């Protein structure tokens, strides 16, 4: 992890958290993100990588901001900011990857 206190804090705060379920939920959310893109893809502005980043940004604004904003109330500030910044980057990259996959289909 880039920020070592991040994983330590999560493991002490959420002792019943199952890491396998996190991977499964990430995969399911990625599939859901792809299905939604198949419906709204033509309405997303931009071309190629920019279109993918725009879609990732839209998903981040709708879903990815929820946890960092909620965690500001009980998590250390740096952990909330870490979630906010890495979420922005990973949702953008996921959107770009999704558009690349759809270009190949």
Steps between C-alpha positions, in 0.01 A plus 500: 500500500614851424374627833589237767269631772210451258486120516583493871216739579248305291599168657461635854176687423327226302614175660230293328592627152557211262765577239359238261164676500673826413649341187167346405312826549763684292454254214120521522514881502730494195253279312217733602705800384546331162131422466403858578756624246339284231178695557632855550825480301374705206399787729844529663694793351846457352683256277703191590704546820337833587157337469611223736640746751178703483295188567726403791464853637121475477498170690741644756271800553197273546651212695866556579459813707260337743753316718764777529234756591344269758836406648595862567288480815682206661820421309827690526506786250790358297319169450192681370715705263684188388168333415384812318812535284555131425130461420521783247801338334374142501150584377654704218733214404215248522294715265788518252551122517127445452490714186806319364325166550185629330709626204631145448150346503 
